[in-house]
Amino acid sequence: MTLLEVLVALAVFATAALSVMKAVSQHLNTLSYLEEKTFAAMVADNELAKVRLSGEIPTSAKKGKSELAGREWYWTIKTTKTADGFLRALDVTVTTDEARKNSVVTLRTYVEN
């Protein structure tokens, strides 16, 4: 085997290794994103369940903070009347920042007036 063959093989291996490293990095970023979305959806589900179980539908925007999976989540519940007047839409927006600028997930459900 000549030095040239070894260098070509090394170049091929380096290219393949870089591709694998990029794929793994992308996979880890996606896992982190999905984890954040999943936990935010759980927070939204929990807050909607609390509203439905309490029987008191907020008439104005309601804000709060929850802790889940060792992290703090900030949520906002907004109510919207529907066109038919029989239902009301509840939108829960969950963020990771207290300023509530970048929402992670928004969940909507309908409740009877």
N, C-alpha and C positions, 0 to 999 in steps of 0.2 A: 504494500500500500504506500502510495507516495504522499508527500506533504500536501500537495494540491488536493488529492482526494480527501484527506483528513479535514482540510479547511472547508471544502464544499460540504462534507457531512456535518461539520460543526455549524455552518451557516444554516443548513436545513433544520437541524435540531433547534437552533436558537430561534428561528422563525416559528417553528411549531410550539416551542415553549412559551413564546410571547403570546401566541394565539390562545393557548390554554390558560395562561395567567389572566388575560383580558376576559375570557369567558367566565372564569371563576369570580373575578372582581365584579362583573356585571350581575352574576347570580347572587352574590352577597348583598349588593345594593338592592336588588329586587326583593330579597328576603326581608331586609330591614323595612322597605316600603310597605310590603304586605303585612308585616307585624304591626306597624303603626296604624294602618288602615283597619286591621282586625280589632285592635284594642279600642280605637276610636268608635267603631261600630258598636262594640260592647257597651261603651259609655253611653252612646246615644240610645241604645235599646234599654239600658237600665233607667235612664232618665224618663223615657217615655212610659216605661212600666210604672214608675213612681207616680207620674201624673195620672195615669189611668186608674191605678189602685186608690189614689187619694180621692178621686172623683171630682177634684177641683181643677177645672181647665183654666189656665191663666188667660186673662183678658189682654194683658200687655206683655211685652218681652220680659222674660225671666232669665237671669244669668246666674251661673254658679260654677263651682269647681268640684271635681271628683278626683279620687286617687285610684288608680288601677295599674297593676303590674309595676309598682314602685315609681310611677310617674304621675305628675299632675296634669289633668285634662280640664280645659275650660270649655263650658258649653253655654249655648244660648237657645232658649225655646221661644219661638215666635208663633203666634196664632194668626190664621187668616180665615175670614169667612168665605164660604163657597157660594156660588151663584144660586144654588137652590135654597139656601138658608137652613137646611136641615143638618148639615154637617159643618164641621170646622176642621181646617187643616192645621196640624201641628208640625212645625219644622224644627228639628234639633240640629244645630251646627256645632261640631266639636273641633277645637283647635288645641295646639300645644303651647301657644303663647298667650300671655295674659291680655295683650292688646286685641286679641281675637281677629287678627288680620288674615292669617293663612289657614283656611279651614282644611281639615284633614278629611272629614266626611260630613255629609248632610243627609239626614234621614227624615222622611215625611210619612205621617200617618193621618188618618181621618178619624174623628170622634164625633159622636152625636151631640148636638147642642143641648 
